[in-house]
Amino acid sequence: MPAHANTLESAWKYVDKREPDECWPWTGRINRYGVYGVKRKYYRAHRIIYFLTNPGAISLKLQGKYSKESRLILHTCDNPICCNPKHLYLGSNKENARDRSVRKGNYWKVSTDAPAAKLTADQVRHIRQLRKDGLLFREIAEKYGLSYSCITHIANRKHYADID
């Protein structure tokens, strides 16, 4: 094995270990969550840390396959890059949805006020009008360079619900 090859155990070098009750941020690659590659497979960093500190509790092979039976690793701290084992716990998709819901006030809703908003209010209105006029979701998605699901969320007011 080359000296530069990643192993599961070497993931620890990217964890900034702080005080025992503080968040331990992932310092490696980040894509909302910390990301770590081992043998050309990529995993969420907090999942690897949980796997290493709780042997046998989860399988890394479940990564990316979500079903009702999937076991997710959730954060008590709401910090997606935190890898402190004290802040991580095993949960289901249902528990994850409930956890991120209105109870914590951090459920992500797209609006034109959001810093990452890609559309203006006029564009959202135009998308909704195109849909009312009978254009297919796929056709609108191609026109705007957005995904099919994004267009359905806009048309059904799951995204940009603040715009009439």
C-alpha positions as CSV (number, residue, x, y, z in Angstrom):
1,M,0.0,0.0,0.0
2,P,1.5,3.4,-0.9
3,A,2.4,5.7,1.9
4,H,-0.2,8.3,0.9
5,A,-3.2,5.8,0.8
6,N,-6.0,6.7,3.2
7,T,-7.2,4.2,5.7
8,L,-10.2,4.4,8.0
9,E,-8.0,5.0,11.0
10,S,-6.0,7.8,9.3
11,A,-9.3,9.9,9.1
12,W,-8.4,11.0,12.7
13,K,-5.7,13.3,11.3
14,Y,-8.4,15.5,9.9
15,V,-10.3,15.9,13.2
16,D,-9.5,19.0,15.2
17,K,-9.8,17.5,18.7
18,R,-10.7,20.2,21.2
19,E,-12.1,20.1,24.7
20,P,-14.2,16.9,25.4
21,D,-17.6,18.6,25.2
22,E,-16.8,21.0,22.3
23,C,-17.4,20.3,18.6
24,W,-14.4,18.6,16.9
25,P,-14.5,20.1,13.4
26,W,-13.4,18.1,10.3
27,T,-10.5,19.9,8.7
28,G,-10.4,17.9,5.4
29,R,-12.6,18.1,2.4
30,I,-16.1,19.4,3.1
31,N,-19.3,19.2,1.1
32,R,-21.8,20.3,3.8
33,Y,-20.4,17.4,5.8
34,G,-16.8,16.3,6.0
35,V,-15.9,13.9,3.3
36,Y,-13.2,11.2,3.4
37,G,-12.1,8.8,0.7
38,V,-10.8,5.3,1.3
39,K,-9.9,3.0,-1.7
40,R,-11.9,5.2,-4.1
41,K,-15.0,5.2,-2.0
42,Y,-16.2,8.3,-0.2
43,Y,-17.9,8.5,3.2
44,R,-19.2,11.2,5.4
45,A,-16.4,11.8,7.9
46,H,-18.7,11.7,11.0
47,R,-19.9,8.3,9.9
48,I,-16.3,7.0,9.8
49,I,-15.6,8.4,13.2
50,Y,-18.7,6.8,14.6
51,F,-17.8,3.5,13.0
52,L,-14.3,3.7,14.5
53,T,-15.6,4.6,18.0
54,N,-18.5,2.2,18.1
55,P,-17.3,-1.1,16.5
56,G,-20.0,-3.2,15.0
57,A,-22.8,-0.6,15.5
58,I,-23.1,0.4,11.8
59,S,-21.9,-0.7,8.4
60,L,-20.1,1.8,6.2
61,K,-21.6,-0.1,3.2
62,L,-25.0,1.6,4.0
63,Q,-23.6,5.0,3.1
64,G,-25.7,6.5,0.4
65,K,-28.5,3.9,0.5
66,Y,-31.4,5.3,2.4
67,S,-34.4,3.2,3.3
68,K,-36.6,2.9,6.3
69,E,-34.2,0.5,7.9
70,S,-31.1,2.7,7.3
71,R,-29.2,3.8,10.3
72,L,-27.9,7.4,10.1
73,I,-25.4,9.1,12.3
74,L,-27.0,12.3,13.7
75,H,-25.5,15.3,15.5
76,T,-26.7,16.6,18.9
77,C,-24.8,19.8,18.1
78,D,-26.4,20.5,14.7
79,N,-22.9,21.0,13.3
80,P,-22.5,18.9,10.1
81,I,-18.7,18.9,10.2
82,C,-18.5,17.9,13.9
83,C,-16.7,14.6,14.5
84,N,-16.8,14.5,18.3
85,P,-18.0,11.0,19.2
86,K,-19.9,12.5,22.2
87,H,-22.0,14.6,19.7
88,L,-22.9,11.7,17.4
89,Y,-25.7,9.2,17.8
90,L,-27.4,6.5,15.8
91,G,-30.8,7.4,14.3
92,S,-33.3,6.6,11.6
93,N,-34.5,8.7,8.6
94,K,-37.7,9.5,10.6
95,E,-35.7,10.7,13.6
96,N,-33.4,12.7,11.3
97,A,-36.4,14.4,9.7
98,R,-37.9,15.2,13.1
99,D,-34.5,16.4,14.4
100,R,-34.1,18.9,11.6
101,S,-37.7,20.0,11.6
102,V,-39.3,23.1,13.1
103,R,-38.4,21.8,16.6
104,K,-34.8,23.0,16.1
105,G,-35.8,25.8,13.7
106,N,-33.1,24.8,11.2
107,Y,-35.1,23.1,8.5
108,W,-33.8,24.5,5.2
109,K,-36.4,26.4,3.2
110,V,-35.4,28.1,0.0
111,S,-36.4,31.7,-0.4
112,T,-35.1,34.6,-2.3
113,D,-33.7,36.0,1.0
114,A,-31.4,33.0,1.4
115,P,-27.8,33.7,0.7
116,A,-27.6,30.7,-1.7
117,A,-30.8,31.6,-3.6
118,K,-30.3,31.0,-7.3
119,L,-33.5,32.6,-8.6
120,T,-35.2,35.9,-8.4
121,A,-38.8,36.4,-7.4
122,D,-39.7,37.1,-11.1
123,Q,-38.0,33.9,-12.2
124,V,-40.0,31.9,-9.6
125,R,-43.3,33.5,-10.8
126,H,-42.3,32.8,-14.4
127,I,-41.6,29.1,-13.6
128,R,-45.0,28.8,-11.9
129,Q,-46.8,30.5,-14.8
130,L,-45.1,28.2,-17.3
131,R,-46.3,25.2,-15.3
132,K,-49.9,26.6,-15.2
133,D,-49.6,27.1,-19.0
134,G,-49.0,23.4,-19.4
135,L,-45.3,23.2,-19.8
136,L,-43.8,19.9,-18.5
137,F,-41.5,20.0,-15.4
138,R,-38.7,18.6,-17.6
139,E,-39.1,21.3,-20.2
140,I,-39.0,24.1,-17.6
141,A,-36.0,22.4,-15.9
142,E,-34.1,22.4,-19.2
143,K,-35.0,26.1,-19.9
144,Y,-33.7,27.2,-16.5
145,G,-30.8,24.7,-16.2
146,L,-32.3,23.3,-13.0
147,S,-33.2,19.8,-11.9
148,Y,-36.6,18.3,-12.4
149,S,-37.1,18.0,-8.6
150,C,-36.1,21.6,-8.1
151,I,-38.8,22.7,-10.6
152,T,-41.4,20.5,-8.9
153,H,-40.6,21.9,-5.5
154,I,-40.9,25.5,-6.9
155,A,-44.2,24.7,-8.6
156,N,-45.6,23.0,-5.5
157,R,-44.4,25.8,-3.2
158,K,-42.0,23.7,-1.2
159,H,-39.3,26.1,-2.4
160,Y,-39.8,29.8,-2.5
161,A,-43.1,29.5,-0.6
162,D,-42.8,33.2,0.3
163,I,-43.4,34.2,-3.3
164,D,-46.9,34.6,-4.7
